[in-house]
Amino acid sequence: MTEATGVVELTDRDFPAAARKGVVLIDFWAPWCAPCHMQTPIVKELARELAGRATVARINVDENTQTAARFGIRSIPTLVILRDGSEVERFVGVQPKETLLAALERHLPDEGA
């Protein structure tokens, strides 16, 4: 399911298909997590800026324990960048937009290629 913000809300069930292709930023979060709420507006901004170039998604760790366990999520927010289904970078704790954008840009294919 996609929010109007462009952020895709994932579940254990739809995660594998959504993360299989392209560059995907996954925000592992929970509703009770104050730092997660600080990260949310940044994730939404990235989704708008990267629309059509990368997928920006969130997964609630309380409701989707299989995916959280698969990625060994111990602290939230944890942000994982995948490229074609493989983890390429990981950040734990609230991250500034510039840090995440620079990391995503490193993994996006060159537009001229």
Backbone as a chain_set.jsonl record, in Angstrom:
{"seq": "MTEATGVVELTDRDFPAAARKGVVLIDFWAPWCAPCHMQTPIVKELARELAGRATVARINVDENTQTAARFGIRSIPTLVILRDGSEVERFVGVQPKETLLAALERHLPDEGA", "coords": {"N": [[0.837, -1.18, 0.0], [0.578, 2.226, -0.828], [1.242, 5.354, 0.528], [-0.064, 8.716, 0.232], [2.158, 10.25, 0.315], [4.11, 8.995, -1.079], [5.595, 7.108, 0.166], [6.012, 3.709, 0.619], [4.127, 1.425, 2.394], [5.09, -1.45, 3.85], [4.591, -5.018, 4.399], [5.254, -8.186, 6.033], [4.39, -9.998, 4.175], [4.303, -8.707, 1.594], [6.849, -7.711, 1.353], [9.114, -9.213, 0.137], [8.654, -9.141, -2.714], [8.52, -6.38, -3.185], [11.056, -5.475, -2.544], [12.816, -6.619, -4.275], [13.841, -5.571, -6.711], [15.762, -2.909, -8.093], [16.707, 0.186, -6.381], [16.086, 0.461, -2.99], [14.985, 2.06, -0.117], [14.534, 1.129, 3.125], [12.699, 1.835, 5.948], [12.776, 0.784, 9.084], [10.567, 0.716, 11.709], [8.491, 1.677, 14.565], [5.286, 2.405, 16.026], [5.416, 3.397, 18.682], [7.89, 4.489, 18.985], [9.753, 7.231, 19.602], [12.101, 8.445, 18.318], [11.701, 7.336, 15.788], [9.474, 8.712, 14.875], [10.643, 11.169, 14.53], [12.244, 10.62, 12.371], [10.444, 10.099, 10.331], [9.365, 12.442, 8.769], [11.624, 13.056, 7.257], [12.049, 10.736, 5.776], [9.733, 10.821, 4.246], [10.2, 13.146, 2.722], [12.405, 12.277, 1.207], [11.167, 10.266, -0.282], [9.482, 11.766, -1.944], [11.386, 13.309, -3.366], [12.879, 11.355, -4.667], [11.157, 10.007, -6.277], [10.308, 7.719, -8.775], [12.943, 7.068, -9.191], [13.969, 5.675, -7.028], [12.702, 3.42, -4.549], [11.004, 4.206, -1.62], [10.356, 2.965, 1.48], [8.484, 1.813, 4.362], [8.469, -0.267, 7.248], [6.642, -1.655, 9.788], [7.954, -2.838, 12.684], [6.759, -4.13, 14.83], [4.446, -5.268, 13.829], [5.37, -6.823, 11.772], [7.216, -9.067, 12.196], [8.756, -11.121, 11.045], [10.228, -10.079, 8.855], [11.689, -8.106, 10.192], [13.224, -9.749, 11.878], [14.645, -11.204, 9.966], [16.374, -9.26, 8.982], [17.772, -8.736, 11.244], [17.05, -6.696, 13.037], [17.595, -4.711, 15.761], [17.545, -2.279, 16.993], [15.63, 0.693, 16.657], [14.932, 3.773, 14.957], [15.963, 1.842, 12.149], [17.564, 2.074, 9.118], [17.703, 0.68, 5.989], [19.41, 0.2, 2.995], [18.712, -1.289, -0.013], [19.84, -2.91, -2.953], [18.673, -4.26, -5.793], [17.605, -6.301, -4.197], [19.629, -6.975, -2.391], [21.317, -6.115, 0.6], [23.021, -3.061, 0.863], [23.774, -0.861, 2.36], [23.483, 0.339, 5.767], [21.892, 2.087, 8.395], [21.659, 3.119, 11.754], [19.528, 4.594, 14.052], [18.337, 8.024, 14.163], [18.716, 9.68, 11.115], [20.166, 12.315, 9.202], [18.677, 13.966, 6.379], [20.506, 14.579, 4.307], [22.584, 12.72, 4.659], [21.31, 10.258, 4.135], [20.378, 10.718, 1.52], [22.784, 11.066, 0.103], [23.865, 8.506, 0.415], [21.93, 6.947, -0.919], [22.17, 8.024, -3.509], [24.688, 7.064, -4.202], [24.133, 4.459, -4.843], [22.257, 4.442, -6.825], [21.622, 3.872, -10.28], [23.602, 5.412, -12.847], [22.089, 8.111, -14.489], [22.607, 8.71, -17.131], [23.566, 6.386, -18.139]], "CA": [[0.0, 0.0, 0.0], [1.358, 3.444, -0.914], [0.632, 6.56, 1.078], [-0.032, 9.866, -0.674], [3.499, 10.828, 0.397], [5.035, 8.234, -1.911], [6.24, 6.089, 0.979], [5.306, 2.438, 0.522], [4.004, 0.72, 3.67], [5.276, -2.869, 3.556], [4.307, -6.049, 5.386], [6.044, -9.409, 5.801], [3.868, -10.683, 2.986], [4.665, -8.065, 0.33], [8.23, -7.238, 1.366], [10.04, -9.81, -0.837], [8.425, -8.647, -4.078], [8.786, -4.942, -3.241], [12.479, -5.194, -2.342], [13.589, -7.462, -5.185], [14.441, -4.9, -7.866], [16.056, -1.49, -7.98], [17.223, 0.708, -5.115], [14.99, 0.589, -2.04], [15.307, 2.466, 1.251], [13.552, 0.584, 4.058], [12.706, 2.424, 7.285], [12.21, -0.119, 10.097], [10.058, 1.63, 12.717], [7.33, 1.25, 15.367], [4.497, 3.578, 16.42], [5.769, 3.885, 20.017], [9.294, 4.921, 18.944], [9.863, 8.683, 19.381], [13.052, 8.761, 17.247], [11.107, 6.95, 14.502], [8.609, 9.818, 14.47], [11.541, 12.227, 14.069], [12.773, 10.186, 11.075], [9.367, 10.014, 9.338], [9.297, 13.523, 7.775], [12.803, 12.959, 6.392], [11.763, 9.626, 4.861], [8.707, 11.303, 3.307], [10.874, 14.061, 1.791], [13.2, 11.467, 0.289], [10.242, 9.588, -1.19], [9.052, 12.743, -2.954], [12.523, 13.706, -4.194], [13.423, 10.232, -5.434], [10.069, 9.332, -6.991], [10.687, 7.249, -10.093], [14.354, 6.655, -9.21], [14.166, 4.718, -5.941], [11.526, 3.161, -3.73], [11.175, 4.499, -0.203], [9.334, 2.157, 2.141], [8.543, 1.657, 5.818], [7.895, -1.513, 7.742], [6.4, -1.619, 11.231], [8.6, -4.037, 13.223], [5.849, -4.818, 15.747], [3.459, -6.015, 13.055], [6.044, -7.59, 10.721], [8.377, -9.582, 12.924], [9.595, -11.984, 10.207], [11.174, -9.255, 8.101], [12.591, -7.493, 11.172], [14.16, -10.791, 12.299], [15.508, -11.531, 8.814], [17.398, -8.223, 8.879], [18.445, -8.599, 12.533], [16.773, -5.361, 13.574], [17.651, -4.686, 17.227], [17.268, -0.899, 17.404], [14.905, 1.446, 15.636], [14.826, 3.412, 13.559], [17.064, 1.324, 11.345], [17.301, 2.32, 7.702], [18.499, -0.241, 5.185], [19.344, 0.415, 1.554], [18.847, -2.509, -0.809], [19.957, -2.769, -4.411], [18.268, -5.537, -6.397], [17.327, -7.275, -3.153], [20.768, -7.192, -1.487], [21.645, -4.975, 1.45], [24.271, -2.383, 0.512], [24.125, 0.052, 3.455], [22.575, 0.314, 6.921], [22.047, 3.178, 9.351], [20.871, 2.917, 12.969], [19.269, 5.879, 14.691], [17.837, 9.083, 13.288], [19.716, 10.122, 10.156], [19.788, 13.506, 8.452], [18.313, 13.754, 4.981], [21.7, 14.643, 3.46], [23.307, 11.445, 4.793], [20.56, 9.221, 3.425], [20.35, 11.044, 0.1], [24.117, 10.761, -0.441], [23.992, 7.043, 0.355], [21.066, 6.467, -2.002], [22.756, 8.445, -4.786], [25.819, 6.168, -4.496], [23.66, 3.165, -5.32], [21.377, 4.603, -7.972], [22.352, 3.803, -11.552], [23.811, 6.707, -13.517], [20.962, 8.384, -15.372], [23.069, 8.735, -18.524], [24.051, 5.059, -18.566]], "C": [[0.885, 1.247, 0.0], [0.575, 4.606, -0.321], [0.683, 7.656, 0.027], [1.359, 10.504, -0.7], [4.484, 10.127, -0.522], [5.791, 7.17, -1.142], [5.382, 4.823, 0.922], [5.301, 1.785, 1.908], [4.046, -0.777, 3.374], [4.867, -3.752, 4.727], [5.235, -7.231, 5.116], [5.658, -10.058, 4.479], [4.344, -10.041, 1.681], [6.109, -7.571, 0.258], [9.104, -7.88, 0.287], [9.867, -9.27, -2.254], [8.815, -7.174, -4.209], [10.278, -4.632, -3.197], [13.385, -5.89, -3.35], [14.371, -6.684, -6.235], [14.646, -3.41, -7.61], [16.624, -1.118, -6.619], [16.028, 1.008, -4.215], [15.556, 1.017, -0.687], [14.181, 1.955, 2.137], [13.763, 1.245, 5.418], [12.008, 1.44, 8.215], [11.84, 0.741, 11.294], [8.962, 0.958, 13.544], [6.6, 2.511, 15.836], [4.899, 4.187, 17.763], [7.156, 4.522, 20.082], [9.388, 6.414, 18.612], [10.898, 9.034, 18.304], [12.522, 8.38, 15.852], [10.217, 8.068, 13.976], [9.43, 11.017, 14.006], [12.059, 11.902, 12.664], [11.717, 10.26, 9.971], [9.316, 11.177, 8.346], [10.472, 13.496, 6.795], [12.579, 11.868, 5.347], [10.733, 10.073, 3.817], [9.302, 12.268, 2.283], [11.68, 13.289, 0.755], [12.31, 10.765, -0.732], [9.792, 10.536, -2.296], [10.195, 13.078, -3.908], [13.019, 12.593, -5.109], [12.364, 9.469, -6.215], [10.515, 8.978, -8.409], [12.129, 6.776, -10.199], [14.654, 5.591, -8.168], [12.838, 4.547, -5.216], [11.882, 3.489, -2.287], [10.014, 3.83, 0.518], [9.559, 2.143, 3.641], [7.947, 0.312, 6.165], [7.837, -1.449, 9.265], [6.933, -2.932, 11.829], [7.711, -4.803, 14.191], [4.868, -5.709, 15.001], [4.084, -6.96, 12.037], [7.36, -8.152, 11.257], [9.291, -10.459, 12.066], [10.65, -11.17, 9.464], [12.167, -8.588, 9.047], [13.638, -8.506, 11.629], [15.138, -11.132, 11.178], [16.653, -10.53, 8.684], [18.114, -7.971, 10.2], [18.249, -7.23, 13.158], [16.701, -5.44, 15.098], [17.308, -3.314, 17.781], [16.502, -0.227, 16.274], [14.972, 2.924, 15.968], [16.129, 2.816, 13.022], [16.655, 1.527, 9.897], [18.265, 1.472, 6.882], [18.306, 0.11, 3.717], [19.62, -0.911, 0.869], [19.043, -2.13, -2.27], [19.73, -4.146, -5.004], [18.174, -6.643, -5.353], [18.446, -7.531, -2.162], [21.055, -5.927, -0.684], [22.987, -4.383, 1.047], [24.712, -1.368, 1.564], [23.065, -0.027, 4.534], [22.931, 1.46, 7.849], [21.147, 2.889, 10.546], [20.754, 4.257, 13.67], [18.809, 6.898, 13.671], [18.982, 9.602, 12.414], [19.248, 11.386, 9.443], [19.511, 13.159, 6.987], [19.551, 13.684, 4.089], [22.485, 13.332, 3.493], [22.625, 10.352, 3.989], [20.544, 9.476, 1.924], [21.69, 10.719, -0.551], [24.312, 9.255, -0.58], [23.155, 6.477, -0.787], [21.65, 6.813, -3.364], [23.933, 7.543, -5.182], [25.354, 4.867, -5.146], [22.69, 3.247, -6.493], [22.196, 4.487, -9.263], [22.501, 5.204, -12.132], [22.69, 6.917, -14.52], [21.363, 8.375, -16.829], [23.476, 7.373, -19.049], [22.967, 4.259, -19.236]], "O": [[1.851, 1.312, 0.761], [-0.599, 4.81, -0.631], [1.4, 7.532, -0.966], [1.692, 11.222, -1.643], [5.593, 10.623, -0.724], [6.552, 6.404, -1.734], [4.173, 4.871, 1.151], [6.355, 1.614, 2.519], [3.146, -1.311, 2.725], [4.804, -3.312, 5.875], [5.919, -7.27, 4.094], [6.502, -10.596, 3.762], [4.744, -10.749, 0.757], [6.543, -7.071, -0.779], [9.789, -7.151, -0.431], [10.857, -8.972, -2.921], [9.375, -6.766, -5.226], [10.716, -3.627, -3.757], [14.606, -5.756, -3.276], [15.465, -7.101, -6.615], [13.812, -2.747, -6.992], [16.975, -1.982, -5.815], [15.091, 1.703, -4.606], [16.495, 0.405, -0.177], [13.017, 2.298, 1.934], [14.864, 1.219, 5.969], [10.789, 1.276, 8.146], [12.699, 1.428, 11.846], [8.558, -0.172, 13.267], [7.219, 3.559, 16.02], [4.734, 5.391, 17.957], [7.551, 5.04, 21.127], [9.133, 6.816, 17.477], [10.599, 9.858, 17.44], [12.857, 9.026, 14.86], [10.203, 8.343, 12.776], [8.966, 11.799, 13.176], [12.287, 12.807, 11.861], [12.054, 10.461, 8.804], [9.229, 10.917, 7.146], [10.323, 13.875, 5.634], [12.885, 12.058, 4.17], [10.855, 9.737, 2.639], [8.948, 12.216, 1.105], [11.642, 13.607, -0.433], [12.659, 10.679, -1.909], [9.729, 10.143, -3.461], [9.997, 13.126, -5.122], [13.522, 12.86, -6.2], [12.643, 8.399, -6.756], [11.03, 9.821, -9.144], [12.502, 6.15, -11.191], [15.488, 4.711, -8.388], [11.968, 5.416, -5.266], [12.938, 3.094, -1.794], [8.847, 4.083, 0.218], [10.655, 2.417, 4.131], [7.051, -0.189, 5.487], [8.845, -1.221, 9.935], [6.423, -4.008, 11.517], [7.887, -6.01, 14.359], [4.502, -6.781, 15.483], [3.39, -7.817, 11.491], [8.449, -7.768, 10.831], [10.49, -10.533, 12.335], [11.826, -11.533, 9.45], [13.357, -8.513, 8.742], [14.814, -8.164, 11.755], [16.328, -11.325, 11.425], [17.77, -10.9, 8.32], [18.972, -7.092, 10.279], [19.177, -6.669, 13.742], [15.859, -6.143, 15.655], [16.833, -3.198, 18.911], [16.697, -0.533, 15.098], [15.06, 3.291, 17.139], [17.229, 3.228, 13.391], [15.538, 1.194, 9.502], [19.482, 1.54, 7.058], [17.18, 0.295, 3.254], [20.626, -1.569, 1.134], [18.477, -1.149, -2.753], [20.493, -5.08, -4.755], [18.603, -7.773, -5.586], [18.237, -8.241, -1.178], [21.038, -4.818, -1.217], [23.973, -5.106, 0.903], [25.897, -1.046, 1.653], [21.918, -0.397, 4.284], [24.103, 1.769, 8.064], [20.004, 2.463, 10.376], [21.742, 4.966, 13.859], [18.881, 6.666, 12.464], [20.066, 9.919, 12.906], [18.068, 11.515, 9.116], [20.044, 12.19, 6.444], [19.636, 12.824, 3.212], [22.993, 12.887, 2.464], [23.275, 9.611, 3.252], [20.684, 8.539, 1.139], [21.725, 10.154, -1.644], [24.86, 8.784, -1.576], [23.623, 5.621, -1.537], [21.628, 5.987, -4.276], [24.147, 7.289, -6.368], [26.095, 4.248, -5.91], [22.343, 2.226, -7.086], [23.334, 4.954, -9.322], [21.645, 6.067, -11.937], [22.371, 6.025, -15.306], [20.541, 8.062, -17.69], [23.707, 7.204, -20.246], [23.205, 3.125, -19.653]]}, "num_chains": 1, "name": "protein.A"}
